[in-house]
Amino acid sequence: MIRIRHTDETLHEASEINVTPFIDVMLVLLVIFMVTAPLTTVNVPVDLPSSSEKPAPRPDNPVFLTVKADHGLALGEDDISLDTLPTALATATKDDKEQRIFLRADKTVEYGTLMSVMDKLRSAGYLKVALVNLQGQEQGSATGIVTPSATNGTTP
């Protein structure tokens, strides 16, 4: 008996990966994210209330770090640079990383500049940072009590 063999009758194993289901899943996820992303933003205007809580008492020897309008830094009354900030803080706090640093910034300073100073504080090991503001004041008034708005060093 003679058997004729055709080349298309042989079973071959597929050695490549079938990526079609993967692409289908990715396209479905892309469409879902494109539809839901605009819905996740909060666009509700809110007039937030002010705090009536008494400010925390100021320590005996507070360490004030000031970001000036020209983006220069001052530790207490002395001008410093961003590069010398860790050593100047170690000297001012006697190398006590648990001491709270009172951070003041001119209102014209950009948010990114303030965050770079806070990142430098965090990398130096100072996680207790209090943001200083004028409390009980109208915008533009020059007199007032300087009070810290305490944070625990975390930035959202």
C-alpha positions as CSV (number, residue, x, y, z in Angstrom):
1,M,0.0,0.0,0.0
2,I,1.4,3.3,-1.0
3,R,0.6,6.2,1.2
4,I,0.8,9.7,-0.3
5,R,1.8,12.3,2.1
6,H,0.7,15.9,1.7
7,T,2.8,18.6,3.3
8,D,-0.3,20.3,4.8
9,E,-1.4,17.2,6.7
10,T,1.5,17.4,9.2
11,L,0.8,18.8,12.6
12,H,3.2,21.5,13.7
13,E,3.5,23.1,17.1
14,A,3.1,26.8,17.2
15,S,6.3,28.2,18.6
16,E,5.4,31.9,18.7
17,I,3.3,33.6,21.3
18,N,-0.2,34.7,20.3
19,V,-0.4,38.4,21.4
20,T,-3.8,39.1,19.9
21,P,-5.7,38.5,23.3
22,F,-3.1,40.7,25.1
23,I,-3.7,43.5,22.5
24,D,-7.5,43.2,22.9
25,V,-7.3,43.5,26.7
26,M,-4.9,46.5,26.4
27,L,-7.3,48.3,24.0
28,V,-10.3,47.7,26.3
29,L,-8.3,49.0,29.3
30,L,-7.2,52.1,27.3
31,V,-10.8,52.9,26.4
32,I,-12.0,52.4,30.0
33,F,-9.2,54.8,31.3
34,M,-9.9,57.3,28.6
35,V,-13.6,57.4,29.6
36,T,-13.1,57.4,33.4
37,A,-10.1,59.8,33.6
38,P,-12.1,63.0,33.1
39,L,-14.7,61.9,35.6
40,T,-12.1,61.5,38.4
41,T,-11.1,65.2,38.6
42,V,-12.9,67.3,41.2
43,N,-14.0,70.5,39.8
44,V,-16.2,71.8,42.6
45,P,-15.5,75.3,43.8
46,V,-15.4,75.4,47.6
47,D,-14.8,78.3,50.0
48,L,-12.9,76.6,52.8
49,P,-13.4,77.9,56.4
50,S,-10.6,79.2,58.5
51,S,-9.4,77.5,61.6
52,S,-10.4,78.9,65.0
53,E,-7.9,76.7,66.8
54,K,-5.3,78.4,69.0
55,P,-1.8,78.3,67.5
56,A,0.7,75.9,69.0
57,P,3.1,77.6,71.5
58,R,6.4,78.6,70.1
59,P,9.5,76.8,71.4
60,D,12.2,78.7,73.3
61,N,14.8,78.7,70.4
62,P,12.9,78.1,67.1
63,V,14.9,77.5,64.0
64,F,13.5,79.6,61.2
65,L,14.3,78.8,57.5
66,T,13.2,81.5,55.1
67,V,12.8,81.3,51.4
68,K,13.0,84.9,50.2
69,A,11.3,86.4,47.1
70,D,14.6,86.1,45.1
71,H,14.7,82.4,46.0
72,G,17.6,82.9,48.4
73,L,17.6,81.1,51.7
74,A,18.1,82.5,55.2
75,L,18.6,80.4,58.3
76,G,17.6,82.7,61.2
77,E,19.3,86.0,60.1
78,D,22.1,84.4,58.1
79,D,22.0,84.0,54.3
80,I,22.8,80.5,53.1
81,S,22.7,78.5,49.9
82,L,20.7,75.4,49.2
83,D,23.9,73.3,49.0
84,T,25.0,74.4,52.5
85,L,21.6,73.9,54.1
86,P,22.2,70.5,55.7
87,T,25.4,71.6,57.4
88,A,23.9,74.9,58.5
89,L,20.9,73.1,60.0
90,A,23.1,70.6,61.8
91,T,24.9,73.5,63.4
92,A,21.7,75.4,64.3
93,T,19.9,72.4,65.7
94,K,23.0,70.9,67.3
95,D,22.4,67.9,65.0
96,D,19.0,67.2,66.6
97,K,16.9,65.8,63.7
98,E,13.8,65.7,65.9
99,Q,13.7,69.5,66.3
100,R,11.0,71.2,64.3
101,I,12.0,73.5,61.5
102,F,9.8,76.6,61.0
103,L,9.7,77.2,57.2
104,R,8.7,80.7,56.0
105,A,8.4,81.6,52.3
106,D,7.5,84.8,50.5
107,K,4.1,84.6,48.9
108,T,5.7,85.2,45.5
109,V,7.8,82.1,45.7
110,E,6.7,79.3,43.3
111,Y,5.4,76.1,44.7
112,G,8.2,74.1,42.9
113,T,10.9,76.2,44.7
114,L,9.3,75.6,48.1
115,M,9.0,71.9,47.4
116,S,12.7,71.7,46.4
117,V,13.6,73.3,49.8
118,M,11.3,70.8,51.6
119,D,12.9,67.9,49.7
120,K,16.4,69.1,50.8
121,L,15.1,69.2,54.4
122,R,13.8,65.7,54.1
123,S,17.0,64.4,52.5
124,A,18.9,66.0,55.4
125,G,16.8,64.1,57.9
126,Y,14.5,66.9,59.2
127,L,11.0,65.5,58.9
128,K,9.3,67.9,61.4
129,V,8.5,71.0,59.4
130,A,6.1,73.7,60.4
131,L,4.8,76.2,57.7
132,V,4.6,79.7,59.1
133,N,1.8,82.0,58.1
134,L,0.1,85.2,59.3
135,Q,-3.0,84.3,61.2
136,G,-6.1,86.4,61.8
137,Q,-5.1,88.8,59.0
138,E,-6.6,90.2,55.8
139,Q,-4.4,89.6,52.7
140,G,-1.9,92.4,52.4
141,S,-1.9,93.5,56.0
142,A,1.6,94.0,57.4
143,T,1.0,93.4,61.1
144,G,0.1,90.2,62.8
145,I,1.2,87.2,64.9
146,V,3.4,84.7,63.2
147,T,2.1,81.2,64.0
148,P,3.2,77.9,62.7
149,S,0.9,75.7,60.7
150,A,2.3,72.3,61.7
151,T,2.9,69.5,59.3
152,N,4.7,66.2,60.0
153,G,7.0,66.4,57.1
154,T,4.7,64.6,54.7
155,T,3.9,66.3,51.4
156,P,0.9,65.3,49.5
